[in-house]
Amino acid sequence: MRPNFEAMTNKELIAYAFAHREDVEPLSVLYGRRTPDSEATWYGPMVAEDGTPIEENIRIAEEAIRQRIEQANQSKQDSES
């Protein structure tokens, strides 16, 4: 009997996919769960073509990462309460 991939968590799907590399169905389910490009946030390049850092883009990306970490930490605290 095949596992119910839809009921698996992302972590479980990844583990299954690594253990059953010939099976593409769990990857299809995992891929279907990702955020569509139309909803994704796109950031500018961190360096110019000549390798010079673009400080403003780096600052924006760092701030977005900080916010994401804070949201994850808050969600974790809320779920533990």
N, C-alpha and C positions, 0 to 999 in steps of 0.2 A: 504494500500500500504506500502511496506517495504521501509525503508530509504536506501539511496545509501551509504553504509558503505565505499566504496572506495573513495567517494568524501569528507567524513568527516575528520576533523583533528584528531590527536591522542587524544587531550583533549576532543573533542566531542565524540569520540568512548568510551573513559573511562567513561564519564558521562552517555552515553547511556547504557553501560554495567552495571553500578551500578543501574540504574533505571529499567533495564530489565534483572535481574540476570538469568532468565531461557533461555535467548537467547545467544547461544555461537558463532554465526556468527560474531558479532563485535570483539570478542576476537580473533577469527581466523584471521581476517583482521589485527588487531593490532599486533598480533604475527608475521604475515608475513612481517611486515614492519621493524622488528628489524634487527640489523646487524648480519649476519651469524657468527657463531663461528669461521669460517675460516678467517674472516676479523677482528675479535675482537682483542683487545690488552689484553693480560693476564699478570697479575702482580703476583709476588711471595707473599708468606704469610707475614703478618705483624709481626707475633710472631712465635717463635720456639715452638716445642711440649711442652717444659717445661714452656711456657709462657713468655720467655725472648724476648723482642722486637728485631726485626732485623732492625737495624737503616738504613742500605743501602736500603732495600726494602721500608721502610717508606719514606725515602727521595725521591726515584724514584716516588712513588705514589703521594706524595705531589706536586712534580714538574709537573706531568701529570695533576693533578687537576688544578693547577695554569694556565697551558697552555690552558686547556679547558675553564676555566672562561674567560681568555683573548680573546680567539676566539669568545666566545659567546658575550662578550661585544663589540668586534669589529664588529661582524655581526649586532648587534643591532644598533650601531652607523651608520653603512653603510645603513641600511634600513630606518633610520630616516632622512638621508640626502637627 
